[in-house]
Amino acid sequence: MPATTASAPALSSDVDPDDWLAFARVNQTRRAVRDFAATPVADDDVRAILAEAMLAPSSGNLQPYQLHWVREPGLRARVAAACNGQRAAASAPVLLVVSAAPTAARRTLDAQLAHIDSAPGLDAGARTYYRGKLGGFRRFLALSSIALWSPIHALVALFAPTLTLLPMGPVGLRHWAARSAIYAAQTLLLAARARGLDACPMEGFSARQVARLLRLPRGHVVPIVIAVGHRRPDARIEARWRRPYADAVVEH
Ligand SMILES: Cc1cc2nc3c(=O)[nH]c(=O)nc-3n(C[C@H](O)[C@H](O)[C@H](O)COP(=O)(O)O)c2cc1C
């Protein structure tokens, strides 16, 4: 058990204990692994974890990210080098890069509108509701992307720090996109573990180099790079530590 779990609260009767146990096992055995075996990872396993990652929640279901599977060995080596030559990146047989951008949200919006127009299961009321909701998001994306918001937002955040995360201006919008992308990244980490794989999320990389190597369009940010593979038997993994439960959890 990790240090945070002070006690194991009883399961309520409507919870399937197998579900909880399976989740807890995956979550508790997921570790940041930095030494990978040369054993290749099956393509189907990579596809499976990428598909699970896509089920992550996102703001407005706009999925403002792309998941890049760096397959070509030469390119993978260059991306690994751009991760400051980190052990995890250099030894992993699979490198995944998560990019995020408001333009990805706009594309999703168009695709979602087309889906709503043609989805057989939706009645007229639901179609109207979703069209209205997506129209609101389109206006939000258009308005927020105005560059003038960025200096205004910086000033607002200075005087009212709780408003720092407002998606105002191109910078705020990129942060907004990155937040949703991170949910996909975390889902991917858990999916990898559930699939018998290990992973290491990495923020130690040159975003400019990675973006250039992957030819990311202007406006994409790279919230995280993820190394995936099978841990080496002698992989160095420290005993897990978390701060006390009462430090992190505040009951109001
Ligand atoms: C946003 C983020 C960035 C991270 N960047 C790196 C990194 O660049 N290199 C690395 O070896 N581990 C990195 N990690 C892994 C953390 O060091 C690791 O998750 C933490 O020490 C807790 O260990 P655990 O994941 O095994 O529980 C990162 C984790 C997160 C969430």
Ligand as a Chemical Component Dictionary entry (heavy atoms), coordinates in Angstrom:
data_LIG
# 
_chem_comp.id                   LIG 
_chem_comp.type                 NON-POLYMER 
_chem_comp.pdbx_formal_charge   0 
_chem_comp.three_letter_code    LIG 
# 
loop_
_chem_comp_atom.comp_id 
_chem_comp_atom.atom_id 
_chem_comp_atom.alt_atom_id 
_chem_comp_atom.type_symbol 
_chem_comp_atom.charge 
_chem_comp_atom.model_Cartn_x 
_chem_comp_atom.model_Cartn_y 
_chem_comp_atom.model_Cartn_z 
_chem_comp_atom.pdbx_ordinal 
LIG C1  C1  C 0 4.600  16.297 -15.318 1  
LIG C2  C2  C 0 5.628  15.239 -14.991 2  
LIG C3  C3  C 0 6.909  15.378 -15.476 3  
LIG C4  C4  C 0 7.874  14.393 -15.224 4  
LIG N1  N1  N 0 9.092  14.496 -15.814 5  
LIG C5  C5  C 0 9.977  13.519 -15.638 6  
LIG C6  C6  C 0 11.212 13.549 -16.339 7  
LIG O1  O1  O 0 11.497 14.435 -17.137 8  
LIG N2  N2  N 0 12.091 12.537 -16.126 9  
LIG C7  C7  C 0 11.818 11.494 -15.283 10 
LIG O2  O2  O 0 12.655 10.616 -15.143 11 
LIG N3  N3  N 0 10.624 11.427 -14.618 12 
LIG C8  C8  C 0 9.719  12.397 -14.780 13 
LIG N4  N4  N 0 8.499  12.326 -14.151 14 
LIG C9  C9  C 0 8.202  11.197 -13.273 15 
LIG C10 C10 C 0 8.193  11.608 -11.796 16 
LIG O3  O3  O 0 9.506  11.815 -11.371 17 
LIG C11 C11 C 0 7.499  10.501 -11.002 18 
LIG O4  O4  O 0 6.172  10.385 -11.450 19 
LIG C12 C12 C 0 7.495  10.815 -9.511  20 
LIG O5  O5  O 0 8.790  10.788 -8.992  21 
LIG C13 C13 C 0 6.641  9.829  -8.719  22 
LIG O6  O6  O 0 7.046  8.501  -8.957  23 
LIG P1  P1  P 0 6.016  7.391  -9.480  24 
LIG O7  O7  O 0 5.434  7.907  -10.765 25 
LIG O8  O8  O 0 6.854  6.148  -9.678  26 
LIG O9  O9  O 0 4.964  7.215  -8.434  27 
LIG C14 C14 C 0 7.534  13.284 -14.405 28 
LIG C15 C15 C 0 6.227  13.174 -13.920 29 
LIG C16 C16 C 0 5.282  14.123 -14.225 30 
LIG C17 C17 C 0 3.862  13.949 -13.740 31 
# 
loop_
_chem_comp_bond.comp_id 
_chem_comp_bond.atom_id_1 
_chem_comp_bond.atom_id_2 
_chem_comp_bond.value_order 
_chem_comp_bond.pdbx_ordinal 
LIG C1  C2  SING 1  
LIG C2  C3  SING 2  
LIG C2  C16 DOUB 3  
LIG C3  C4  DOUB 4  
LIG C4  N1  SING 5  
LIG C4  C14 SING 6  
LIG N1  C5  DOUB 7  
LIG C5  C6  SING 8  
LIG C5  C8  SING 9  
LIG C6  O1  DOUB 10 
LIG C6  N2  SING 11 
LIG N2  C7  SING 12 
LIG C7  O2  DOUB 13 
LIG C7  N3  SING 14 
LIG N3  C8  DOUB 15 
LIG C8  N4  SING 16 
LIG N4  C9  SING 17 
LIG N4  C14 SING 18 
LIG C9  C10 SING 19 
LIG C10 O3  SING 20 
LIG C10 C11 SING 21 
LIG C11 O4  SING 22 
LIG C11 C12 SING 23 
LIG C12 O5  SING 24 
LIG C12 C13 SING 25 
LIG C13 O6  SING 26 
LIG O6  P1  SING 27 
LIG P1  O7  DOUB 28 
LIG P1  O8  SING 29 
LIG P1  O9  SING 30 
LIG C14 C15 DOUB 31 
LIG C15 C16 SING 32 
LIG C16 C17 SING 33 
# 
